[in-house]
Amino acid sequence: MEMAVSEQFLNQKQLARRWGLSPRTLERWRWQGRGPDYLKLVGRVSYRLRDIEAFEAAQFRASGSASALAAAVTRSPAPSGLRPP
């Protein structure tokens, strides 16, 4: 793991505030192996900003209506007049 000198970090309280969570939730996530990667040195937990942003980006999901529409389109057969011979 390579770290740049100017890399930005957030501590547990800062990340909890950013996401509107309890710091205890982040502790539980670490214990469960969930959440973004973190660094623990001398008993202090820090999160790299780039790992936080990557974790946030991975959480994006299509809205329910868009997902349902895509599933319906791929499942429904073409009308009989439009089927290939």
Buried (B, 14 or more C-beta within 10 A) or exposed (E): EEEEEEEEBBBBEBBBEEBEBEBEBBBEBBEEEEBBEBEEEEEEBBBBBBBBEEBEEEEEEEEEEEEEEEEEEEEEEEEEEEEEE
